[in-house]
Amino acid sequence: VILHGKPGEDGTIQGMLEIMGIPYTGSGVLASAVGMDKIMTKKIMHYANINTPPYYFIPSHKKNLREEAEIALKTLGIPAVVKPRYEGSSLGVRIVHNDQEFFEAVYETREKFGDFYIEKYIKGKTITCGILGTGEESFPLPILELEVIGREFYDYTAKYTKGLTNFIIPARLSEETTRAFQEASVKLHREIGCRGFSRVDGIVDENDNYYVLEINTLPGMTDLSDLPKEAEHMGISYDEVVLYILRSAFE
């Protein structure tokens, strides 16, 4: 299974295959659903003592949106990042720089996506770490740094348009931060119960502190994708990565 977004990445397709008794690659129903649910992922990270930016969740059933948004604004400050709860590929993610942008993003995100959260903005290097394997046999790939050209952050356009991102591998990090982020990435992969492969995204601030943003239970496998580049740097060919993924169907 190599699909993005709903229903391919959120456990729906996986559930159908389970019911039909058809083996499939990648994470199972629960891990896929949890990985797509950014709030549940945040809770798991807190439980597992994995560094992640502070956030404020506003579920769609909250009636006084303005009041909730004002609490988030007071708690997190500006700039901030407004994110849907259940999307991938940075869809709907917005960085806001003043109160007007903040409240516009809050109302528009609620209308379009329902549940959403506001996250403290962390200025720094965008990084990602691929994981191969399942359970105790899983291991991290080299960390890739993503230097975006002409855009504010690594958004949907930057991810799927050639020439908008410089891929720097290994990432320009200290050995200590590199090791810490790789360990956190493997820990999250195992805590969520990912199978075969995943990719963990994060930020490293100016003081060399890392923050895990999210996990992708079905990372991209195109010629622009991060995980194959990381594997290649480690001496693992594309075909070998595919074999790791195929083995997950029998685990």
LINFEN-V798114 format. One record per helix or strand of 2 or more residues. SS is the DSSP state (a for helix, b for strand). FROM is the first residue (numbers start at 0). TO is the last residue. If there is no record, write none. Layout:
BEGIN
ss:from:to
SS:FROM:TO
SS:FROM:TO
END
This chain:
BEGIN
ss:from:to
a:11:19
a:28:35
a:37:46
b:54:57
a:64:75
b:79:83
b:93:95
a:98:112
b:115:119
b:123:131
a:134:136
b:138:139
b:143:147
a:155:159
b:164:167
a:174:191
b:196:204
b:209:215
a:225:232
a:237:249
END
